[in-house]
Amino acid sequence: MPSFGRRPLGFRVLLVAALLVAALAAGHALLWRWMSSQLQDGFTAWAETRRAQGWRVDHAAPLRGGWPLSATLTLPQFHLAGGEATLPGGMDWQAEALLLRVSLPWVDHLVVDMPGRHRLRLGEATIPFAADRLVAELPIERHVPPRGALLEGERLRFGSPAGGVEARRVRLEVQTRTTAIEGEPAVTLRGGAEGILLPESPLQAPMLAALGRTLQAAEFDLALNGPVPPGRGPGERAEAWRDGGGTLALRALDLRWGPVTAAIAATLTLDEALQPMGAGTLKLAGAAQALEAAAAAGLLTPRAAGTARTVLRLLSRPPADGGPPELNVPLTLDDRTLTLARIPLVRLGAWEWPTR
């Protein structure tokens, strides 16, 4: 029998290539098994920490999968509840399933896929929702909590007291900075939604008839500035944050709804009673249509609507590049009363900080 050294060169190349492929496949299998174990161990550690803090974390038997391109951990019948120390009544989230995924060989990001139906309770409000696609992405850093997250969804549908609401596309980006000092953002929120289909109800019919049922876009950019004191009750932390110069900067809130375009910017803080207060500006195109829609829906009294029409005539100006008149007026929030150009619009209920 001829020796290996006498084999043709092509055969030897194929044999070496086959051995190399087999070694790579074995290494990839070991990496997948190790990453699957790490994924499950990491989630188990997170759940145990939450339970030690008083949260409830439940799910059915976890399932591993994803071979060969990713490591996944599916958590059927996921249930997370708690947070009474921060939110009165706490929160309760129930999901048909959560799917945790890490792509191989890159293991620096965790993807959380949330298929199926969900039920979220925040305090006294319960919100059922579902989406064609709802995915969150978080960076993975050893021994460091995630400093940011990105949530994206398509055809998000959720219930409200007025009826069902649907958004064609949603996006939310969160960034945190634990070393923030006065004037620097500790938490930044950016996001928005497109193609928001509003519910049809008799109370909203006049407004929908005037502005349309579809809100074309809503976008926001929000920053919580100043250090957030740790390790105290929510009320004490809020008071310390206020005394340390903390502010909530609404850097932009842009809306497009039928003929109306609105842009709001404001800076808020807390007053002596720990209630929101602040000031900002409103830039509004299509103000006349928005006013008549609000009046028809009963959101303004006849007297307030008449005063607002007078203000519109006095303060609206055509833009420099032409087009319909625009309104650019100040907004203030003081003593729980929101005013527009010194016209009281609405009085807010008092916010009660949890005692624990």
C-alpha positions in Angstrom: 0.0 0.0 0.0 1.5 3.4 -0.9 2.5 5.7 2.1 0.9 9.0 2.9 4.0 10.8 1.5 3.4 9.1 -1.9 -0.2 10.3 -2.1 -0.9 12.9 -4.8 -0.6 16.5 -3.8 -4.3 17.2 -4.4 -5.3 14.5 -2.0 -3.1 15.8 0.7 -4.4 19.3 0.3 -8.0 18.0 0.5 -7.2 16.0 3.6 -5.6 18.9 5.4 -8.5 21.1 4.4 -11.0 18.5 5.8 -9.1 18.3 9.1 -9.0 22.1 9.3 -12.8 22.3 8.7 -13.4 19.6 11.3 -11.2 21.5 13.8 -13.0 24.7 13.2 -16.4 23.0 13.5 -15.4 21.4 16.8 -14.1 24.7 18.1 -17.3 26.5 17.0 -19.4 23.8 18.7 -17.4 24.3 21.9 -17.8 28.1 21.6 -21.5 27.7 21.1 -21.9 25.4 24.2 -19.8 27.7 26.3 -21.7 30.8 25.2 -25.1 29.1 25.8 -24.0 28.3 29.3 -22.8 31.8 29.9 -26.1 33.2 28.6 -28.1 31.0 30.9 -25.8 31.6 33.9 -25.9 35.4 33.3 -29.7 35.5 33.2 -29.9 33.3 36.3 -27.6 35.7 38.2 -29.6 38.7 37.0 -32.9 37.0 38.2 -31.4 36.0 41.6 -30.3 39.6 42.1 -33.8 41.0 41.2 -35.4 38.5 43.6 -33.0 39.5 46.4 -34.2 43.1 45.8 -37.9 42.0 46.3 -38.8 41.5 42.6 -40.7 38.5 41.3 -39.1 36.7 38.3 -40.9 33.6 36.9 -40.8 31.7 33.7 -41.2 28.1 32.4 -38.3 25.8 31.7 -35.7 27.7 29.5 -34.8 26.3 26.1 -31.3 26.7 24.5 -30.9 27.0 20.7 -29.6 29.2 17.9 -26.9 26.8 16.5 -24.8 27.5 14.4 -24.9 31.3 14.0 -26.0 32.4 17.5 -26.6 31.2 21.1 -30.2 31.7 22.2 -32.1 31.2 25.5 -35.9 31.1 25.3 -37.9 31.9 28.4 -41.5 30.9 27.9 -44.3 32.5 30.1 -42.0 35.2 31.4 -43.3 37.2 34.4 -41.6 40.2 36.1 -43.2 42.2 38.9 -42.1 44.6 41.6 -40.9 48.2 41.8 -43.3 49.4 44.5 -40.5 51.5 46.1 -40.3 53.6 42.9 -43.7 53.5 41.3 -46.9 53.6 43.4 -48.5 50.2 42.8 -45.4 48.9 41.1 -45.2 47.2 37.7 -46.2 43.8 36.4 -45.0 42.5 33.0 -46.2 39.2 31.6 -45.0 37.9 28.2 -45.7 34.8 26.2 -41.9 34.4 25.8 -38.6 36.2 25.8 -35.7 35.2 23.5 -32.2 36.2 24.5 -29.7 36.0 21.7 -25.9 36.5 21.3 -24.5 36.3 17.8 -21.3 34.3 17.2 -18.4 34.9 17.2 -19.2 38.5 18.3 -20.4 38.4 21.9 -20.4 42.1 22.9 -24.2 42.6 22.4 -27.2 41.0 23.9 -30.4 41.0 21.8 -33.8 40.5 23.6 -36.5 39.4 21.2 -40.1 39.9 22.6 -42.5 37.9 20.3 -46.1 37.3 21.0 -48.5 39.1 23.3 -47.6 41.0 26.4 -49.5 42.6 29.3 -47.9 45.5 31.2 -49.3 47.1 34.4 -47.8 50.4 35.6 -49.4 51.4 38.8 -53.1 51.3 38.1 -52.8 51.4 34.3 -52.8 48.1 32.4 -51.6 48.1 28.8 -51.9 44.9 26.6 -49.6 45.1 23.6 -48.1 43.0 20.8 -45.9 43.7 17.7 -44.8 42.1 14.5 -41.2 42.8 15.6 -40.1 44.1 19.0 -36.3 43.8 19.8 -34.0 45.4 22.4 -30.2 45.5 22.1 -27.9 46.0 25.0 -24.0 46.1 25.2 -22.4 43.4 27.2 -19.6 44.5 29.6 -18.2 42.3 32.3 -19.0 43.4 35.8 -20.6 46.7 34.5 -24.4 47.4 34.1 -25.4 48.2 30.6 -24.8 51.9 29.8 -27.3 52.0 27.1 -30.1 50.2 25.2 -31.9 50.4 21.9 -35.5 49.3 21.4 -37.0 49.0 18.0 -40.5 47.8 17.0 -42.6 47.4 13.9 -46.4 47.4 13.8 -46.7 47.9 17.6 -50.3 47.5 18.8 -51.5 48.3 22.3 -54.8 48.9 24.1 -55.9 52.1 25.8 -59.1 53.2 27.5 -60.2 54.9 24.3 -59.5 51.9 22.1 -56.7 50.2 20.2 -53.6 52.2 19.0 -51.2 51.1 16.4 -47.7 52.5 15.4 -46.0 51.5 12.2 -42.5 51.9 13.6 -41.2 52.8 17.0 -37.6 53.4 18.3 -36.3 54.2 21.8 -32.6 54.8 22.7 -31.4 55.0 26.3 -28.0 56.2 27.5 -26.9 56.4 31.1 -23.9 58.0 32.8 -23.3 57.1 36.4 -20.5 59.8 36.8 -22.7 62.7 35.7 -22.3 65.9 37.7 -24.4 69.1 37.8 -25.3 70.2 34.3 -24.4 66.8 32.7 -26.9 64.2 31.5 -27.2 61.2 33.8 -29.9 59.6 31.6 -30.7 60.5 28.0 -33.8 59.3 26.1 -34.3 59.6 22.4 -37.0 58.1 20.3 -40.1 58.4 18.3 -42.9 56.7 16.4 -44.2 56.9 12.9 -47.6 56.2 11.4 -49.6 56.3 14.7 -53.2 55.1 14.1 -55.3 56.6 16.8 -58.5 55.0 18.2 -61.9 56.0 17.0 -64.2 57.0 19.8 -67.2 59.3 20.1 -65.3 61.7 22.4 -62.4 62.1 20.0 -64.5 62.1 16.8 -64.5 66.0 16.4 -60.7 66.2 16.8 -60.1 63.2 14.4 -62.4 64.7 11.9 -60.4 67.9 11.9 -56.9 66.5 12.1 -57.2 63.0 10.8 -56.9 59.6 12.5 -53.2 59.2 11.7 -50.5 61.0 13.6 -47.7 61.0 11.0 -44.7 61.3 13.4 -43.8 62.0 17.0 -40.1 62.4 18.1 -38.5 63.4 21.4 -35.1 64.0 22.9 -35.0 64.1 26.7 -32.1 64.4 29.2 -32.1 64.0 33.0 -29.3 66.3 34.1 -27.3 66.2 37.4 -26.3 63.3 39.6 -29.1 61.1 40.9 -28.4 60.3 44.6 -28.4 56.6 45.3 -29.6 54.6 48.3 -32.5 56.6 49.6 -36.3 56.6 49.3 -37.7 58.1 46.0 -38.9 61.3 47.7 -35.6 61.9 49.5 -33.7 61.2 46.3 -35.9 63.6 44.3 -35.3 66.3 46.9 -31.6 65.8 46.9 -31.5 65.8 43.1 -33.5 69.1 43.1 -31.2 70.7 45.7 -28.2 69.6 43.7 -29.3 71.5 40.7 -30.9 68.7 38.8 -33.1 69.5 35.8 -35.1 67.6 33.2 -34.4 69.0 29.8 -36.9 68.4 27.0 -34.5 69.3 24.3 -37.1 68.5 21.5 -40.6 67.2 21.1 -41.8 67.3 17.5 -45.2 66.3 16.3 -46.8 66.1 12.9 -50.6 65.5 12.8 -52.5 66.4 9.7 -52.2 70.1 9.1 -50.5 70.7 12.5 -46.8 70.7 13.1 -45.6 71.4 16.7 -42.1 71.7 18.2 -41.7 72.1 22.0 -38.6 72.6 24.1 -38.6 73.1 27.9 -36.5 72.7 31.1 -38.2 71.4 34.2 -37.2 70.8 37.8 -39.1 70.3 41.1 -40.6 73.0 43.3 -40.7 73.1 47.2 -43.5 70.6 47.2 -41.6 68.3 44.8 -44.0 69.0 42.0 -42.8 69.6 38.4 -42.2 73.2 37.4 -40.4 74.9 34.5 -40.7 76.9 31.3 -40.3 76.4 27.6 -41.4 77.4 24.2 -44.0 76.2 21.7 -43.7 76.6 17.9 -46.9 75.7 16.2 -48.0 75.7 12.5 -51.6 75.0 11.8 -52.5 76.6 15.2 -56.0 77.6 14.0 -56.9 74.1 13.0 -55.5 72.7 16.3 -57.5 75.3 18.3 -60.8 74.5 16.5 -60.2 70.8 16.9 -59.6 71.2 20.6 -62.6 73.4 21.1 -64.8 71.0 19.1 -63.6 68.1 21.3 -64.5 70.0 24.5 -60.9 70.3 25.6 -61.3 74.1 25.9 -64.2 76.1 27.4 -65.9 78.5 25.0 -64.4 81.4 27.0 -60.9 79.9 26.8 -61.3 79.2 23.1 -62.4 82.8 22.4 -59.4 84.1 24.3 -57.1 81.7 22.4 -58.4 82.9 19.0 -57.6 86.5 20.0 -54.1 85.5 21.0 -53.6 83.6 17.8 -54.5 86.6 15.7 -52.1 88.8 17.7 -49.1 86.5 18.0 -49.1 84.4 14.8 -46.5 85.5 12.2 -45.7 84.2 8.7 -42.3 82.5 8.5 -39.5 84.2 6.7 -39.5 81.7 3.8 -43.3 82.1 3.3 -46.2 79.8 4.1 -49.0 79.9 6.6 -48.7 81.9 9.9 -46.8 80.2 12.8 -47.2 80.7 16.5 -44.2 81.0 18.7 -45.1 81.4 22.4 -43.8 80.7 25.9 -45.0 77.8 28.0 -44.9 77.7 31.8 -45.7 75.1 34.4 -46.0 76.5 37.9 -48.1 75.4 40.9 -49.2 72.4 38.8 -50.8 74.8 36.2 -49.8 74.7 32.6 -50.1 78.1 30.8 -49.6 79.1 27.2 -48.8 82.7 26.7 -50.2 83.4 30.2 -53.4 81.5 29.3 -54.1 78.7 31.7 -54.6 75.4 29.8 -54.8 72.7 32.4 -54.2 72.0 36.1 -52.3 68.8 36.8 -53.0 66.4 39.7 -50.4 66.3 42.5 -47.7 63.7 42.1 -47.4 61.6 45.2 -43.9 60.2 45.8 -43.7 56.7 47.3 -42.8 56.6 51.0 -40.5 53.6 50.7 
